[in-house]
Amino acid sequence: MPRMVLMDNVLRFKRFMKELSECIIFYHSDADGLCAAITFSKAMEKLGKEPCRAIALESYEIAKAKELSSGAKHLIFLDLSADAETHVIKLLEKKANVLIIDHHKIYKDLNSKKTILIKPQMLSTIEPSSYAASKLCFDLCSGIVNMSEYSWIPSIGIIGDFGYAKWQSFVDEAAKKANISVEEMKEIASLIDAVKILAPERFAELFELFMLSDPKHILKHELNALREKLQRQLMHWKKEFYKSAEHFPEIELYFFHMKPSASIKSALIDIITKELPNKTVVIAEDLGESTIKFSARRQDFRVAMNELLENAVRGIPNASAGGHVPAAAGSVPREYFLNFKKNLLEQLKERYKQTR
């Protein structure tokens, strides 16, 4: 994509922000997505704009925006691969202007008169998975208003998305400005995980909490009791992983099929991948629903997790997958779970055969 087009998108973003009214923010329901939405909303405050309605979505729920966007003139997607849902965006363009700020891979260039798509790889050489959507929001909004007092917000998103090593100086400085420690930022990121996993019906409360509170008050909120509860569950399932996960050493894979009482796979695999950074780890989670969800991690970039999962679900009805090179996720109908696993193993075996 020509640099002129990319710079034009930044100028279009500035115009979009100045014209913003009657808007809805759709954001990914994790630490990075929430912090992107808070960062964006704080910029709107500084511009004197009326608040947007903010709605948290899972990555596979983007199509819900069609029913939830009634009456809006501007629709914002943050930390969501909306460009993978071309048909959804084309329908939304008929009634609203659309802004997509995301750091997953580019599925399709949806830039048009009605849509602005901005991703890190359009503007930077930094690996997109390391350039959190909340940091990208902060950088874009800082080109319009002074956001320095809110740098602690994207810092929590960065931590939640494993980007601290890349942005250490930014995060450390933000912690200093906010009079908190980096460890306290990590606690806030873990709070977001705990609410999402153990009390998802209260996730929307976090948006209001972050908008109205400083970090110290966030850490005193009663929702923090969930952090210890989550930690106990994670330690239990970590033991189960090392006890029961299938190990395929020839393809450097650990595959774990678990049946927890809550959706804990993402938080668990984040712990496991720190301990097994040079292995492919896949955790499938069975919550007794019609679909089985799964996550994949690998920190050495030797195998692209997004492509691995996308290929493993290809051809399976109503299955989905996507994400980053080191971290991806998806879901498959229960009756096709063994097909997914078979495809996954075949993909890895073929890849390792080619590298020998």
PESULKA-V246826 format. One line per field, one symbol per residue. phi: phi as a letter, one per 40 degrees, with the letter a starting at -180 (. if undefined). burial: I if it has 9 or more other ideal C-beta (glycine too) atoms within 8 Angstrom, else O. A space follows every 10 residues. Layout:
phi->???
burial->???
This chain:
phi->.cddcccccc cccccdcccd afbbbbbcca ccccccccdc ccccdccgcc cccbbcbccc bdccdcccbd gccbbbbbfb ccccbdcccc ccdcbacbbb babccccacc dacbbbbbbd ccbaccddcc cdccccddcc cccbbcbdcb cccccccccc bgbcdcbdcc ccccccccgb cccccccccc ccdcccccad cbcccccccc cbbcdccccc cccccccccc dccccccccc dccbccbbcc bfbbbbbbbc cacbdccccc cccccbcbbc bbbbbbbgcc bbcabbbacc gcbccccdcc cccdgcdfca aiibccaaai aaddcbcccd ccccccdccc cccccc
burial->OOOOIIOOII OIIIOIIOOI OOIIIIIIII IIIIIIIIII IIIIIIIOIO OIOIIIIOIO OIOOIIOIIO OIOIIIIIII IIIIIIOIIO OIIOOIIIII IIIIIOIOOI OOOOIIIIII OIOOOOOIII IIIIIIIIOI IIOIOOIOOI IIIIIIIIII IIIIOIIOOI IIIIIOIIOI OIOIIIIIII IIIIIIIIII OIIOIIIOII IOIOIOOIIO IOIIOIIOII OOIIOOIIOI IOOOIOOIOO IIIIIIOIOI OOIIIIIIII IIIOOIIOII IIIIIIIOOO IIIIIIIIIO OOIOIIOIII IIIOOIOOIO IIIIIIIIII IIIIOIIOII IOIIIOIIIO IIOOOO
